Amino acid sequence: MAGATPETEKLLTAVAAGMRAHLSDLTGGIWEQLLAELGPLRDGGGAGLLQAGMTAHVATLLDVFEYGVPLDTVEGPAAAHEYARRLAQSGTPVHALIRAYRLGHRSLLQACLAELHRQCIEEEASVAATSRMLALSFDYIDRVTEQVIDVYQRERDRWLRNECAGRTARVRDILAAREVDLDGAESALGYRLRQHHLGLVAWLPTAHDRAGVARLDRFTSGLAELLDCPARPLFVGQGRAAAWAWLPLGSRDRISWARLSSTVENADPSVRVCAGSVEPGIEGFRRTHRQALRVQELTALASPDCHDCRDCRCTAYARVAPIAMMSANIDDLRSWVRSVLGPLADDDEHCARLRETLRVFLDTGCSYTATGSSQILHRNTVQYRIRKAEEAMGYAVQERRTDLDVALLAVEHLGSVLLRKSDTEHA
């Protein structure tokens, strides 16, 4: 034990020996505390593995104290690793497992410190031994928890890939509108089709390691929990860095899009999400998924300079439905947008300013005052810009207000993909 004095080593050896004298009572007491606090981890056939792993950890840490076993040679017990695999297969969050390690560590430390104080009344030696005991035990827990987290994540990713193969085939049958045995499908998927659904397409936009699908699974489960879904979502991985998902909403026929967006924004910063609308029943299951896919296609079409599509981490079908449907034929959409905007479809800063003022003007119910307040412009400047926009387009805003709304929404989400390249900048 580098850094420990012979007296400290002797005290730790004595503590370990004293603990071994009543090892059965010690591990039994720790297990009782775990049972009282662990909740879902204590249930099911894996509880025996948890107890076996805990007992092995106690024995190993006492070996570290008594014999100076180097921590870099310590491997977690097989029972602990197998239990981590079982939790990964059941979808139990890994943080629940880490909490079990923290609770067990706390209980063991309390017992060790009590034994130390029973054996040593000399304050300086007791302090040194306590410091050494804390350092060794925390280093041990750090090492073994890193190991079980790695085991958990690798198993979760493997299990998701295998499970997703069968689940994907069944989901594709449902999406293809083939004849479906609802009872059988719900039982196999572990998900009710006879309820309201919110379809999602989620992905990681940059290259990620093999744990990509597992990250998306955790993200989706966390999203469902934060949105108060009554059950676990249906998750289907698509390759290593993408997934389809359905959030179960039960009888709820709507969701706050502001809440959905803020929840996504506050979660894993790497994940991008496209959402359909809330839809009921098996047809709604299909429809909300198609909507989410259309939104994803829309984001893929967006030009790199389009701020909303590039940077917004959550895009909802309800916000972009007309554009998502129209973008199926991008050439026709481009021609239509240019016919509506006329010269304002030029891709330059001058036209961009006029389009932005025009968009805010329409959003505020054609209020010059509200537009000026939103854009921090004088009312007269707003009037001037609207007049210049109308002159460029060749008609008054009120004459084609609906067309303008849709055309400006399309430019907002697709940017220069729809605009006309300009050789010269306006003054």
Summary of the structure (lengths in Angstrom):
residues: 427
radius of gyration: 30.6
end to end distance: 76.5
largest distance: 94.9
contacts: 1341
relative contact order: 0.07
helix: 69%
strand: 9%
